[in-house]
């Protein structure tokens, strides 16, 4: 391995930027992290983005490689499945996978602070309140706004981890032959809160991701260690049932009385939360190439996705792990690694972007559908009989980090086509246990 004297700038001190800084510092690079916000460890920042995340195997594997997985598991809450709430308050549970398989509810801010501390412990330098204005990829130079003035800094390598509205990518967009597309879904989201009981315990099942599916919209809730839940309402911005129709306290209360009566009983601060927390939008971003000279886009800066498969953070963490793996393989030859990285990861980024959009329909609508539930039951049976031949799509994405997103998408589409035919069979509801499961599995080879 060659001596690493390169000075690397990471623009964006969020989850992906801090993780990448740790990886690169451990490789011996000099890393400077620039963040437009103040230091979140010293200042309470405004609400708006989800305060907890779903950490699954792909993200955990990266944390294992830098030695933080066990520490983060200790402050995470395992969620073994979905808990559905119908309008009457009836509950039904859908396991995410087999026994022992779960995703983890974890604090976004808490994880970010741990990663910052770890990066600094490995001698990464942080520069807060530095807003990136532009990058000159030909000169490897970044322009920052800092306290009303501008500063220019030059590096051997620049990596943009500055999120869906990346300034680094913005500079790429005015260069030749750069492809870019963004798509906002019609729904927005608003953070709400279910507090803990008087005994600081959880009012509803702790080890589950709660969903209130209502066909064209939904609410979810993830558990927090303090006994509370972070709820998120996903609702169209406009239309008959939309954020636009919820302008007064009475309209908000009536809406929840009609669609989420069991949740309303546990939300004493609903009106205040609804008024005070902003309504966020959700965007999917496709871009390419991710590399211009010695400047790289990674994570949301390259491929932002909607949150409905819980893979935004996990895919960004996987980006970091794959990049580190390629640096191992090619002895830190960045000229070789950068083009290989983008060619390798682009199909996976496109796949998880589509899967996240597809899963929104499943979460808000299909999880309460009898045919869908039967379909899942049949697939679970097939998987139990042929565990390595038929793997449910959710399992491939969430629990099998050895399977690429693009491979999961392709195989999932094939399995969907087979199951569409299975579900058309006469009396499937009563005779599904008599299916020729081996014949169904063998169709994957055809």
Long-range contacts (C-beta under 8 A, 24 or more apart in sequence): 1-331, 1-332, 2-331, 2-332, 2-333, 3-28, 4-28, 4-29, 4-332, 5-30, 6-30, 6-156, 6-157, 6-334, 7-32, 7-155, 7-156, 7-157, 8-32, 8-155, 8-156, 8-157, 8-158, 8-159, 9-33, 9-34, 9-142, 9-153, 9-155, 9-157, 9-158, 9-159, 10-34, 10-159, 10-161, 11-132, 11-135, 11-142, 11-158, 11-159, 11-160, 11-161, 11-162, 11-167, 11-168, 12-160, 12-161, 12-162, 12-163, 12-166, 12-299, 12-301, 13-37, 13-116, 13-126, 13-128, 14-112, 14-161, 14-162, 14-163, 15-108, 15-111, 15-112, 15-115, 15-313, 15-316, 15-317, 16-161, 16-298, 16-299, 16-300, 16-313, 16-316, 16-317, 16-319, 16-320, 17-159, 17-161, 17-162, 17-299, 18-112, 18-115, 18-116, 18-118, 18-119, 19-62, 19-63, 19-66, 19-115, 19-316, 19-317, 19-320, 20-159, 20-161, 20-298, 20-320, 20-323, 21-119, 21-122, 21-124, 22-66, 22-115, 22-118, 22-119, 22-122, 22-124, 23-65, 23-66, 23-320, 23-321, 23-323, 23-324, 25-119, 25-122, 25-123, 25-124, 26-66, 26-122, 27-324, 27-327, 27-332, 31-119, 31-124, 31-125, 32-124, 32-125, 32-126, 32-127, 32-153, 32-155, 33-119, 33-124, 33-125, 33-126, 33-127, 34-127, 34-130, 34-132, 34-142, 34-144, 35-126, 35-127, 35-128, 35-129, 35-130, 36-129, 36-130, 36-131, 36-132, 36-162, 37-128, 37-129, 38-128, 38-129, 39-116, 39-126, 39-128, 40-109, 40-112, 40-113, 40-116, 41-113, 41-116, 41-117, 47-191, 47-276, 47-277, 47-278, 48-191, 48-277, 48-278, 48-280, 49-108, 49-280, 50-108, 50-191, 50-222, 50-230, 50-232, 50-307, 51-107, 51-108, 51-109, 51-191, 51-224, 51-230, 52-105, 52-106, 52-107, 52-108, 52-222, 52-224, 52-230, 53-105, 53-106, 53-107, 53-108, 53-111, 53-310, 53-313, 54-79, 54-103, 54-104, 54-105, 54-106, 54-209, 54-222, 54-310, 54-313, 54-314, 55-103, 55-104, 55-105, 55-106, 55-111, 55-313, 55-314, 56-103, 56-104, 56-310, 56-311, 56-314, 56-398, 56-399, 57-314, 57-398, 57-399, 57-400, 57-401, 58-311, 58-314, 58-315, 58-317, 58-318, 58-401, 59-313, 59-314, 59-317, 59-318, 60-104, 61-317, 61-318, 61-321, 61-401, 62-317, 62-318, 62-320, 62-321, 63-317, 65-321, 65-324, 66-118, 68-114, 68-115, 68-118, 71-114, 72-104, 72-106, 72-111, 72-114, 73-104, 75-106, 75-107, 75-110, 75-225, 76-104, 76-105, 76-106, 77-104, 77-105, 77-106, 77-206, 77-207, 77-222, 77-223, 77-224, 77-225, 78-102, 78-103, 78-104, 78-105, 78-207, 79-103, 79-104, 79-105, 79-207, 79-208, 79-209, 79-222, 79-223, 80-207, 80-208, 81-208, 81-209, 82-208, 82-209, 82-210, 82-211, 82-367, 83-204, 83-205, 83-208, 83-209, 83-210, 83-211, 84-211, 84-212, 84-213, 84-367, 84-368, 85-210, 85-211, 85-212, 85-260, 85-262, 85-263, 86-368, 87-214, 87-259, 87-261, 89-261, 89-262, 91-205, 93-205, 93-208, 94-367, 94-373, 94-376, 96-394, 96-395, 96-398, 96-399, 97-392, 97-394, 97-395, 97-398, 97-399, 101-395, 101-399, 102-207, 103-209, 103-310, 103-398, 105-209, 105-222, 105-223, 105-224, 107-224, 107-225, 108-313, 131-167, 132-162, 132-167, 132-168, 133-167, 134-167, 134-170, 134-171, 135-160, 135-167, 135-168, 135-171, 135-295, 136-171, 137-171, 137-172, 137-175, 137-292, 137-293, 137-294, 137-295, 138-293, 140-293, 140-294, 140-295, 156-294, 157-294, 157-295, 157-296, 157-334, 158-294, 158-295, 158-296, 159-295, 159-296, 159-297, 159-298, 160-295, 160-296, 160-297, 160-298, 160-301, 160-302, 161-298, 161-299, 161-300, 161-301, 161-316, 162-301, 163-299, 163-300, 163-301, 163-304, 164-283, 164-285, 164-300, 164-301, 164-304, 166-297, 166-300, 166-301, 168-295, 168-297, 168-301, 169-287, 169-297, 169-301, 169-302, 172-287, 172-292, 172-295, 172-297, 175-292, 178-287, 178-288, 178-289, 178-292, 179-286, 179-287, 179-288, 180-285, 180-286, 180-287, 181-285, 181-286, 181-287, 182-283, 182-284, 182-285, 182-286, 183-283, 183-284, 184-281, 184-282, 184-283, 185-282, 185-283, 185-284, 185-306, 185-357, 185-360, 186-236, 186-237, 186-238, 186-239, 187-217, 187-234, 187-235, 187-236, 187-237, 187-282, 187-360, 188-234, 188-235, 188-236, 188-237, 188-243, 188-279, 188-280, 188-281, 188-282, 189-232, 189-233, 189-234, 189-235, 189-279, 189-280, 189-282, 190-232, 190-233, 190-235, 190-243, 190-273, 190-274, 190-277, 190-278, 190-279, 190-280, 191-230, 191-231, 191-232, 191-273, 191-277, 192-219, 192-230, 192-231, 192-232, 192-233, 192-267, 192-270, 192-273, 192-274, 192-277, 193-228, 193-229, 193-230, 193-231, 193-267, 193-269, 193-273, 194-221, 194-228, 194-229, 194-231, 194-263, 194-266, 194-267, 195-227, 195-228, 195-266, 195-268, 195-269, 196-226, 196-227, 196-228, 197-227, 199-227, 200-226, 200-227, 201-227, 202-227, 202-228, 202-229, 203-227, 203-229, 203-266, 204-229, 204-266, 211-363, 211-367, 212-259, 212-260, 212-263, 213-363, 213-364, 213-365, 213-367, 213-368, 214-259, 214-364, 215-364, 215-365, 216-241, 216-364, 216-365, 217-241, 217-364, 218-363, 218-364, 219-260, 219-263, 220-363, 221-263, 231-263, 231-267, 234-360, 234-364, 237-279, 237-281, 243-279, 246-274, 249-275, 282-306, 282-307, 284-353, 284-356, 284-357, 286-349, 286-350, 286-353, 288-342, 288-346, 289-342, 290-341, 290-342, 290-345, 290-346, 291-338, 291-339, 291-341, 291-342, 294-334, 294-338, 296-338, 296-341, 296-342, 298-323, 302-345, 302-349, 303-346, 303-349, 303-350, 303-352, 303-353, 305-352, 305-353, 305-356, 306-356, 306-357, 306-360, 307-356, 308-356, 308-357, 308-359, 308-360, 308-363, 309-352, 309-355, 309-356, 309-359, 309-397, 309-398, 310-398, 311-352, 311-355, 311-356, 311-397, 311-398, 311-405, 312-356, 315-348, 315-349, 315-352, 315-405, 318-348, 318-401, 319-345, 347-404, 347-405, 347-406, 348-404, 348-405, 348-406, 349-405, 350-406, 351-404, 351-405, 351-406, 351-408, 351-409, 351-410, 352-397, 352-405, 352-409, 354-409, 355-393, 355-397, 355-405, 355-408, 355-409, 355-412, 371-423, 374-423, 374-428, 374-429, 374-432, 375-419, 375-423, 377-432, 378-419, 378-422, 378-432, 378-435, 379-415, 379-419, 381-433, 381-437, 382-437, 382-440, 382-441, 385-437, 385-438, 385-441, 386-437, 386-438, 386-441, 389-441, 389-444, 390-415, 390-440, 390-441, 390-444, 411-444, 414-444, 415-444, 418-443, 418-444
